[in-house]
């Protein structure tokens, strides 16, 4: 027989043993939001779920159950094989720990495949995430990375994380680079997915002496960071990366790949075109149309992004600052690592050149 477990017990089990968490909801539900790291083996696909739901609402509970049984019976062998192919312990969940996860766990137990079932399902998990973020105490020191557009702040964080430094990649969790062009080539996450990924990372880093993250605005694409993190950003030590314009153009061209997403970039640019001096805006548009991307990026930096960043950065004038004057991303990485090595548990306001 299967075993019911709470969310707290599920998290404890994941720390102690290899446990595969499986979402048995429909593909669209899974796509919308799920427990981080879970697999999707749906009991019903989207069309089947809609058919059962319609019967439940318009006919009767019994009719819905009979339709569900008919659907499940036809796919049962393949469904069980998918679970059997997964090594180690398994835990299943549905929307609120109801019929779909109970049916799955029962059928698996009849085939001698043991599975835990999450009490309360995804609904209980989402409630826990919201409560945790509402009451979260952020203990590590915040080291906030600033820099004009194109200084490779996200790339720098990825490099530092790969070397074991404590990093929060907010743009990665949002699936958005944070600019008007930030969604292009990426899959943007909704608030529910962002909250889940963020909380997992905060839990992972809660005993770190400090955490590095980028100086994002409170809204990143479709999502909004929690208030406590925005406050920490304001009060943390500000690390400023200064880099020559041409080096920043190189980084943007590599990251954004305008030749691959040309039409999308032109459409996005035209949303901000009216905010740029008319002759410059017209020249940027011509450059994009003619595949002169380097020139277009340089002009956008000079006449839109750099002035905008200079204006917004004035709010940090009174904050603790460390400035790194570098020529490229390699130098930025080396400078920040040197700074962290000399001050592993704290920072000062010394300006570093």
CORVENSUL-V128077 format. One record per pair of residues at least 12 apart in sequence whose C-alpha atoms are under 6 Angstrom apart, sorted by the first residue. I is the first residue (numbers start at 1). GAP is how many residues later the second one is. D is the distance in Angstrom with one decimal. If there is no record, write none. Layout:
BEGIN
((I:GAP:D) (I:GAP:D))
END
This chain:
BEGIN
((1:108:5.4) (2:103:5.8) (2:113:5.5) (2:114:5.7) (3:113:4.8) (4:112:5.7) (4:113:4.8) (5:113:5.3) (5:114:5.8) (6:112:5.8) (6:113:5.3) (19:70:4.9) (19:71:5.5) (20:70:4.8) (21:17:4.8) (21:69:5.8) (21:70:4.8) (21:71:5.9) (22:16:5.3) (22:17:4.8) (22:18:5.7) (22:70:4.8) (23:16:5.9) (23:17:4.8) (23:69:5.9) (23:70:5.3) (24:16:6.0) (24:17:5.1) (24:18:4.2) (24:19:5.5) (24:70:5.6) (25:17:5.1) (25:69:5.3) (26:16:5.1) (26:18:5.7) (26:19:5.0) (26:20:5.4) (33:160:5.4) (52:12:5.1) (90:25:4.9) (91:24:5.3) (91:25:4.4) (91:26:5.5) (92:25:5.0) (93:24:5.9) (93:25:5.3) (93:28:5.0) (94:27:5.1) (95:26:5.1) (95:27:4.9) (95:28:5.8) (96:24:4.5) (96:25:4.0) (96:26:5.9) (96:27:5.3) (97:22:5.2) (97:23:4.5) (97:24:4.2) (140:68:5.8) (140:69:5.0) (140:70:4.4) (141:69:4.2) (142:68:5.7) (142:69:5.3) (142:94:4.6) (143:68:6.0) (143:69:4.8) (143:93:5.8) (143:94:5.0) (144:68:5.9) (144:69:5.3) (144:70:5.4) (144:71:5.6) (144:94:4.9) (144:95:5.8) (145:69:4.7) (145:70:5.7) (145:94:4.8) (145:95:6.0) (146:69:5.6) (146:93:5.9) (146:94:4.7) (147:93:5.5) (147:94:4.8) (150:98:4.4) (150:101:5.9) (150:102:5.4) (151:97:5.4) (166:45:5.1) (167:44:5.5) (167:45:4.7) (167:46:5.9) (168:45:5.1) (173:21:5.5) (174:15:5.3) (174:20:5.6) (175:12:5.5) (175:13:4.1) (175:14:5.4) (176:12:5.6) (176:45:5.6) (178:42:5.0) (178:43:5.7) (191:32:5.0) (209:136:5.8) (237:83:5.2) (238:82:6.0) (238:83:4.7) (239:82:5.9) (239:83:4.9) (239:84:6.0) (240:83:4.6) (240:84:6.0) (241:83:5.1) (242:83:4.8) (243:83:5.4) (243:84:5.4) (284:12:4.9) (320:29:5.2) (321:28:5.3) (322:27:5.9) (322:28:5.9) (322:29:4.7) (322:30:6.0) (323:28:5.3) (323:29:5.3) (324:28:5.5) (324:29:5.2) (325:28:5.2))
END
